[in-house]
Amino acid sequence: MVRLPFFKLSSVNNIKGIVMSSNTTAYQGNSRLVLGIVLLVLTFWMFAQSMQATLIPIISKDFGISDDPAKMDLLNFAASITPLFSAACIVAAGGLADRFGRMRFAFIGVILSVIGSIMVALSPGVELLILARSIQGISAACIMPSTIALMKTYFEGKKQATALTWWSVGSWGGSGFCAILVGLIEPRFGWQAIYWISAVVAIIGLLLMLGTPESRAAATDKKFDSLGSAIFIASLIALVLAVSKGRSWGYGDFRFLGSMAFAIVGLISFYFVEKSAPGKNIAQLIDFSLFRSRGYFGATLSNFLLNAIAGAMVIVNTYMINGRGFTTGDVATITITYAVAVLVLLPVGQKILFLFGGRLPMIIGTIVTFSGVILMSLTHIESASLYKILVVTGYAMFGLGLGIYATPSTYTAVSSAPQEKAAVAAGIYKLASSLGGAMGVALSLAVYSAFEDVHQAGAAGLWLNVGFGVVALISILFIIPRNTAQKAE
């Protein structure tokens, strides 16, 4: 069992609930807070995301819609709408958490998570499922930036880096175990049980966090940027829709072109609205001065690109089934090496961070990650057994690289942002994760579909992801200064 080495579990006496006071500098985070936060993070990355992993065929059969293309489109949309709403709302939620309280927004996220999970479990059809999945996405948008900001507030130095390692266990590790979770629970208890368990996990996470003092940015008389928030959320929804649905719509379809046009015009308008906000006594939703920090900018950009490599997993799994005749069970077994490798290497990335700072492990992790994709891209090899060995090794390297990269990247971004902007900075960082993943999968599938020969299609789709990794490496080497994110004290 993995230990939380720097904390001592203490008994909880006279719990009075979540304290809505201002920052309590004397308070020091402990293992209960870390465990509670990890459980909340898992409600999105392991439980909510399990629908995208392997549940769609099972749910479609349960709803009796497998032969109805229109209903299947709605089911696919329901599966993808959770990360869509998370990406669209996460920056606004981070700004609100900084303003009104990070514990408060973590609490709101838990309530929405429980409601959304119960609604998913009780859904009789796809219509209610879409609403439930939207609520789960908003829940994730509230939980992720507020919990990262709490870790920045209540942990320092090595303790902060270790806390962020556990946050990464919840996100990177949770996503790696999605398929395994489904395989363990669904055959025995039905797919709905996954979401009942998710609701219970969210409640336990909240109970563990009870008593943590409230944390918020310094009080300000500036008004909330409601116009900027509305434009930003609508623009990102349009952008993610265009990227995720472009392949099925067709890139010449008016829905794709209209969504892209709306997103581009909206984001340009958002920029000018934000630039004019200070003169109107309005608090900016995104403070573009954050990107003046080369450490923050480099960590966020490389995070976007490393999440884009998620497309490699979709491509290699699809290729193994269509091009090599592997079963879905074979594929699920192979991906275990990725999940285990992520969890094993997360502490290694943390130790390198302690010794050398954030830049070196980010470089090493990125190189190892795209090297694993290179192994999987060797689709010209005829031997099925040899190619399977390459994929198993590639998946292990993929997980090893991301495990080394995750904590130093998060720590570099968090430590480079000012305390009063902690949640909104975390929101932007996690927005990069969501957008990177959505765009990486969409672009990879578009390249894969452009080739008639399945072996060429697999190689081309995977080499696109190698390109993402190379650009991520360049961004780390040339944007992040050598003296950024020095070793944690």
ABEGO torsion letter per residue (X at the ends): XBBBAABBBBBBBGBAEBBABBBBAABBBBAAAAAAAAAAAAAAAAAAAAAAAAAAAAAAAAAGAAABAAAAAAAAAAAAAAAAAAAAAAAAAAAAAAAAEAAAAAAAAAAAAAAAAAAAAABABAAAAAAAAAAAAAAAAAAAAAAAAAAAAABBEAAAAAAAAAAAAAAAAAAAAAAAAAAAAAAAAEAAAAAAAAAAAAAAAAAAABGBBBBBBBBBABBBBAAAAAAAAAAAAAAAAAAAAAAAAEAABAAAAAAAAAAAAAAAAAAAAAAAAAAAGBBBABBAAAAABAAAAAAAAAAAAAAAAAAAAAAAAAAAAAAAGBBAAAAAAAAAAAAAAAAAAAAAAAAAAAAAEAAAAAAAAAAAAAAAAAAAABAABABAAAAAAAAAAAAAAAAAAAAAAAAAAAAAAAAABBAAAAAAAAAAAAAAAAAAAAAAAAAAAAAAAABABAAAAAAAAAAAAAAAAAAAAAAAAAABBAABGBBBX
